[in-house]
Amino acid sequence: MVKQHILDLTKIQLINSLKNVIIKEYQIGQILDWIYIKKAYTFEQFSNMHKELRITLDRKFVLRTLKIIKKEKSLIDGTTRYAFQTYDKKRFFAVFLPGKGHNSVCVSSQIGCPISCVFCSSGKTKYYRNLSKGEIVEQVLQIENDTNERVSGVLFMGMGEPSLNFDNLTQSLDSFLSKKEFGIGKRHVTVSSVGNVPFVKKLADKKYNSRLALSLHSVDDKQRRKLIPNNFGFDIKDILKAGNYYLKKTNSRLTVEYVLIKDMNDSSACAHKLARLMRQNHLVTPQTQVNLIPFNPINKSDFQPTSFENIEKFKIILKFNAITATIRKPKGIDIGAACGQLGY
Ligand code: SF4
């Protein structure tokens, strides 16, 4: 019998899959407690449960399917890049971002990324498949086990476009936000998209109310198609409109992500145009901010990072237009864990 990944199951599915076993409601609670609160990694550790039940669980399920095959820690800021191997021998990455009293994990939602952004290492990596819900949440559990730290923030900004893996994304959001499972606050969960408009609306209507990050990276549709080849075909104004819908529906926060590439999208004219587009789409609000991301060098790319002065200038123009803008300090740049660097 092929064992099932227990982390793939919702609580209801877990109850159903154990319906032939005599199990009481409180024991389901105990199982969830061992998995998500106590972070057990073998069924043997479920010490307050009957041995027979532990054996049954072990016969039916696996608790861990991912193997950490490489771990690199930044000497600059302690950011750690994990390379995981799946049951079918595929590799992908997650990044642990330590902070004072608040640790986050940047999780992957797919193995490789079919969007193929030309400035991103994941986009240059062969795309294999979606990660299952279990494989998504297991990244956080494995990192918590390995670091012995609690994770209180999750960013869907690793490998992959989360909107292409909708069911597993939403089931993992259920798990991350559930008080009985990870118990992470909705303001500490960010879902990113390159601008899949129907997805943004669907996610807004689902009312998870997590943060949303829209990867814009250009103010010109033609240029944007070159930077993000498989970008779902929506115009910038439609993407920003969807962002506005998200804000109205969720009362959450929105970030517009903008990678600055030298002589490409970093001019003062681009900054003014971005401000104008945001104003026209009612996104000059206290809930919206622009993240300016210095381009991080990757293999097989001729792009150059913008100078620090240019980034500052870009930010000042946005500020002058009442837009909150933050320059994202690259984390883990010395180990290839910064934005856009998660590839082989
Ligand atoms: S930036 Fe995001 S969407 Fe684009 S290729 Fe990289 S992982 Fe995929």
Residues whose N, C-alpha, C, O or C-beta is under 5 A from the ligand:
A	BS01	SF4	C113 I115 S116 C117 C120 S122 G123 G158 M159 G160 E161 V194
